[in-house]
Amino acid sequence: MLKPTLESITKKVEDGERLSLEDGLQLYDPEVPLNALGQLANRVRERINGNRAYYNINTHLNPTNVCVYRCSFCAFRSDLRDPKGYAMDEEQVLTRGQEAVQHGCTEMHIVGGLHHQKPYDWYVNLVRVLHEAYPRLHLKAWTAVEINWFEFLTKKSIRAILDDLMQAGLGSMPGGGAEIFHPEVRDQICEHKADAKNWFDVHRTAHQLGLKTNCTMLYGHIEKPYHRVDHLLRLRELQDETGGFQTFIPLAFHPDNTGLAHIKKPSALDDLRTMAISRLLLDNIPHIKAYWVMLGIGTAQTALAYGADDLDGTVRHELIYHDAGATTPEALSIEVIRRLIAEAGREPVERDTLYHRVERDARDPSQWRAGESLRAV
Ligand code: V47
């Protein structure tokens, strides 16, 4: 078989043909000019999402940082007895909910450590109390790794656990915990936690139950291009089966305060190349997010021309990246996020978690209603 070239890959993209593992690997060859790759990804991005660039008004809640696992890339986790260790009580969680609603947030993104002294009910109850107090706040909560931990705690099936959480008020699931699926890498950076099969079983079941989920890839540590492309193709395969992924978020590794602090963080060029390759390989996932917290504002803005169509949100109270050395601000105002998008020549569109247009009351912007569904065009 002939080795793919940028020309043969461009032809495939133009003909709407699916790219292969070999194509993905070829696009990682530094000989392939980044600008040309970006332009190709941009065509696909505009084919799917037009000129829109989405953002949302959201907040993060990390109810505890105490974690049974010791993933070498994580600066957020803590031991129970470490002075840094914490676990929030119901009142603290509700205060965060109230703050979110007052700021007009449509979404709360909830993830944290796996606290060995907290029972399953602690996690379910947290969703329940927030949902009862603030029913309009969409709870995008718990990664597949947490669901896998709940399986261990309760011996219940994934389906039964997701049923409990949905009844309590779970609205969708974030894409974390995916890291790199290939065991050559996964066994070195997070050997004890949910493996690729566990992660996919949770997302498959969530999709079967009608829950939308996101997916991620943590890159720029010990993995090679092969592991990244393999990772993306595994996500594409589940999406073919279920269609339940909304958004893919490539996550650039931040080394500070982690067990991999000797590794340099990926360059902006690698970030943009990975963004573009993700857009091209994940032909069946509608949205690609440039998560500004981790990319930095300049690269996230540039990524809107390299395949990305979403910047995530205003993001209050993010800890996972800031503990690992992210120098981005703690939150962006709506005005700044809209200006960043407009400067990139895109149309800023506020969305809710499930991609409906958000319409705000001009006199009191904390008041909003969900409008039309923003289907990929
Ligand atoms: O799974 C942890 C990553 C993830 C580091 O679904 C790190 O909308 C880089 O998944 N350097 C959690 N990455 C965050 C996440 C996410 C973020 C934004 C939006 C969404 C979404 C999901 O963060 C973890 C891990 O892959 N991570 N430590 C670090 N030092």
Residues whose N, C-alpha, C, O or C-beta is under 5 A from the ligand:
A	BS01	V47	F73 C74 A75 P174 G175 G176 G177 A178 E179 N214 T216 L218 I249 L251 A252 F253 H254 Y291 I320 A324
